[in-house]
Amino acid sequence: MSRERILAVAIAIVTVAGLLTLAVLPGAIATASTDDEPPSRLRIEDVAIAPGHVSGGTATLRIETRLDHRGGSAENISVLVRAIHLDSGLVEATTRTRVPTIDGERETSIIENLSVERRGGYRIETVVFENGERIAEGGKEVRGVDALEPAYERTAVDFHWNSDTSGLPPIDYSIADVHDDTASLNVSTYLTNRGDDASENVRLVFVARQADSNIVADRVSVPVGTIEAGRTADPSATVTVPDGYNYYLDAILWKDGVVVGSARSAATRPVEAALGERDADGRRTVRFGLPRGRQRKIGADDQNGERRRSTRFHRPRRYRRPSRGGTTRAAKRTTMTETESTTTSERSESESNREETERTNTDEEKNGQVDHHARHETPERAGRTKPSGDPNPRKYLYQGALVVLVLLAVVALFQFYMSALDVIRTFVADRYRPLFNAAFNLVVLLAAGIGISFTVRSMD
């Protein structure tokens, strides 16, 4: 009996023994359970943070965590959210929420509120627990929490020019009256409602503060009232200050007893800048005319004091177009003539050589000494030689196709092997599964032995 037959008989014995074992042994075939379901899978899909209630010292962060659920039912789920300060690294606030049972493949939103101190930034960490075990976590940072405005500070009314890019001072002033050593300044500003609704009742306080000593020289309160949406109001007042000092003019905006805005402009000795300085007798000298910095010398006077002007006319030069390359037309004609003569001589020499070659070929054809194929052969063709023993391209195509088929067969055998293991894992009970796995691997080895034996015999 040959080796192949022995291996085939062994395969048959192992296969029959396995089938008999499944049929005879009780409980060898696994029964499908209707209660089994795939395990649940939860992951954090997104974390969104929005501001909530803001007071003077704290801010409430509204944190929405979206969980993506796949698989079976998720029970005993809880979500932990904590806020860690970015500067100190300390946990400022923590909250934990229990989530009801999640069924089906869907997303679930959990909303939690954290109250933190209104300063700096925080890192918000979210941790998901299932049966007390951490299964997912994520985090997001928020900065500038101190920039959140409390509800009592929010207003749509602001100074129209209160930025460095506008180029205009937010507060205007002019001198209304000067008496002895005091001056009355007319101070005004512009307030614009940039909201969509009419503003609340607001009032404005003008303060004149001495720049050197920071002493308040005068203070005036002006009621503004309600400003319609998209409109501008121009409240004004008169403050009285001592003469001869520099002042800061401050405008403070109030709403319901709370300061909601402010602006400042500088007044550098306003009376002296407008009316001039006092002399020894206490009188002011007012100068008119252009400052020295803006006077400029227009012309020079001669010895007689008259304006001397000189007018000079220049006759424009006639433009002459230069020749290209410095070559004259006569030289160009000479060069062209020489070029044509050279071309004509070369053409005549080439025609004479061609006629001589044709005459020689005609004589050789008459004498039968020239081969027609050799006569039309070019030097490039003459240098080429036909390779000897040119291989057949079909042989390489067959070999390539054979390699591809072998690879496909290996892949198919591997897939069949994995599928067979899955079948055993599905239909065979757990306690008999190792035995059937060993039997199947033995069958595979015997089949491989048969293939190796055929291959060795064909090589011999």
Buried (B, 14 or more C-beta within 10 A) or exposed (E): EEBBEBBBEBBEEBBEEBEEBBEEEEEBEBEEEEEEEEEBBBEBBEBEBEEEEBEEEBBBBBBEBBBBBBEBEBEEBBBBBBBBBEEEEEEBBEBEEEBEEBEEEEEBEBEBEBBBBBBBBBBBBBBBBBEEEEBBEBEBEBEEBEEBEBEBBEBBBBBBBBEEEEEEBBBBBEBEEBEEEBBBBBBBBBBBBEBEEEBBEBBBBBBBBBEEEEEEBBBBEBEBEEBEEEEEBEBBBBBBBBBEBEBBBBBBBBBEEEEBBBBBBEBEBBBBEEBEEBEEEEEEEEEEEEEEEEEEEEEEEEEEEEEEEEEEEEEEEEEEEEEEEEEEEEEEEEEEEEEEEEEEEEEEEEEEEEEEEEEEEEEEEEEEEBEEEEEEEEEEEEEEEEEEEEEEEEEEEEEEEEEEEEEEEEEEEEEEEEEBBEEBEEBBBEEBBEBBBEBBEBBBEBBEBBEEBEEEEEEE
